[in-house]
Amino acid sequence: MQKSRKIGLLILLLAIPIFFVLFFELFSTSHYAVPIFYENGIDSLAACESSQAAHRVKPLFTSDVANTQPQSHQFIGAVQIVHALPTKCEDDCANMLEELARVQGVLEAQVPPQIILVANPNSSSFTTLAEKYKQRNWSFLEGTERQYPSFLQCELVIPRADIPLHKTLVLIDRLGQIRGYYQGTDPAEVDRLIAEIRVLEYSTDK
């Protein structure tokens, strides 16, 4: 009789954690989600085309070194981090590029995000940086003089009031939707970027 009670108690003790695991799996929902920006368009920006549709980043036309037809880069199909390079890459710019290298290294075991660096045609550091970081398979895009300013304002929707233009990292998901803005010179903000990329990849895999 006593042995039966011990067995029953053991079964009960084993069943309780299983019950809680099943309960939270079936009835709980995760409250951590990466926001989607501009789901109702960006018609508040007078200089941009008004639209009530969800905003998705349109292609950037890039200068062609042979002076032929411009090429374009599509912001769909992969998680991408976009940064607008300053005309001269000095201390803050160098720190941001090192932080981007850290992001790439931390996420190397999973599908790493594409890192896109865009610059205007007058950037003096563009060629030097492209050569320095070419082994990392980053994309260096030199926007055309006509499209570049409107691309920043109406597609990436920067600069923002809370982060200076050339310290801003923009996270774009596989559908071309903006999912976050981060100050790339702040390691804590870059850690948040890494965490949110992991959330995006996890939700895509499910």
N, C-alpha and C positions, 0 to 999 in steps of 0.2 A: 504493500500500500504506500509506504513511504517512498519507495523507489519510483512508483508511478507518479507521485506528486512532484518529485524532482525532475522527472522527464517532462511532465506538463509545464513546470515552471521554466525549464530550459527552452522548450518550444515557444512559450509566451515571450521570453526575453529575445529570442531570435526573430519572432514575428513582428515585434514593435518597430524596430528600425526599418524593416522591409515595408511595413505599412506606411511609415512616414515618407520614405523614398517614393513609393507609388503615388501617395497623395499629392506630393509636391510636383511630381512629374505630370500627373494627369490634370490637376486643378489649379496649379499656380502658373503665372505668366511672368516673364522677365520684364522688369521695368527699365532696363538699360537698353536704350536704342540710340542709334546715331541719327540725329535729326536730318530732315531733307529741307534745304533752304529754297525759298521762292516757289512753293507749290502753287501759288496763285499768280505767278508771273512777276515781273519787275516793272510794272507800269508806273511806279512811283518815281522812276528816273526819267525826267523829261527828255533827256538827250537820246534815250533808247527807244526802240520800237515797242509800242504798248502791246501787251498781250496778257490775257487772263489764263493762258495755258501754263502748265508747270514748266519752269525754266530748265532747259538743258543746254549745256555749253556747245555752241556751234564751232565748226572747224576754224582753225587759225591758218590763214594763208601765209606762207613763209617765202622769204626772198630766195631766189635761185642764183647761185654763183655764176651760172653761165648766161644770166640775163634773158632766160627764156621764160616760158609760162611759170608762174608761181606754183609751188606745190602746196598741199594742205595737210594738216595733222588733225585726225579725228579724235575726239575725246569720249569715245565709247569703246566697250569691249574689254576694258581692264580698269582696275583701280589705279588712279593716277594722282600724283602730287605735283602741283604746278607752282612755280615760283617765278616772279618777274625780276630779272636781274637789273641792278642799277647800271648806269653808264660806266662807272668805274667800280670794280670789285675791291673794296677795302676791308677793314677789320670785321664789321658786322656781316658783310657778305661772305667772307671767308669762314666765319663761325657758322653761318647757316649752312654752307655747303658741307662742312664737317658734320653737322647735325643730320643732314640728309644722308650722308654716308653711314652714320650710325643707324638710322632707320632701316636702310637697306641691309646692313649687317645683322641687325636684330631679327628681321623678318626673312632672312635668307632661307630658313628651313621650310617656310611655306611659300606660296606664290607671292613674290615681292611686288610692291607697287611699281608702276612705271614712274620715273622721275623726269619731269618736263621743265626745262629752264627756258624761259622766253625772254627775248631782248629786243629793243628797238634797233633800227639800222645804224644808229650812231654809237652803239656800245663799243667802247675801246677795249674791253676785256673779254669780249665774246669769243674770239678765236683762241686766245690763250687758255681760257677755261675749258673750252671744248677739247683742246689737245690734252690738258691736264687730267680730265676726268673721263676720257674716251673709253678707258678700260672698264668702267663701271656700267657701260651701256646706257648712260643717260642720254636723253634727247635734248639737243640745244637748237631751239627754233628762233630764228631771227624774223620777227614779224615785218610785214611790209609797212612802209612809212604811213600809208593811208589807213590801213586797218588796225594797226597796233593799239592806238589810244582807245578806240571804240571797243576793241577786244577786252582790254582791261576793265573798262567801265561797264560795258553792257553784257559781257559774257562771264567774266570772273567776278564782276561786281566789286571791284576794288579801285581805289583805296577805301578802307572803312574807317570809321571814327575811332575805333578802339585799337587798331594795329597800323603802324606806318606801312606804306606801300611796299617798300623793299625789305621789310621784315615779315611779310605775310606768306604763309604757305596755304594753298587751297587744296582741299581733298575732294576728288571727283570720283563717283562710283562708276560701275560698268555701264550704266544707262546714260551717263553724261550729266548726272545731277550733282550739284554742289552739296557736300555733306559736312563741311566744316572749314573754319578759318583758324589758323594757329600762328602764334608769334615764334618764328623759327630761331630766334636768339635766346629763347627761354627753354632750358632743358625740360622743365616740368610740362610746358605746353607740347613739346615734341614727344614726351612720354604719353601724353593724352592722345596725340595723333597716332602713335603706335597702337595703343589700346583700341582706338576706334577703327583702325584698319583691320585689326583682328576680329572685331565684332562684325564688320562688313563681310569679311571672308567666311566667318562661321555661318552667318545668315545665308550666304550664297550657297554654301555646301549642303545645307539642310534640305 
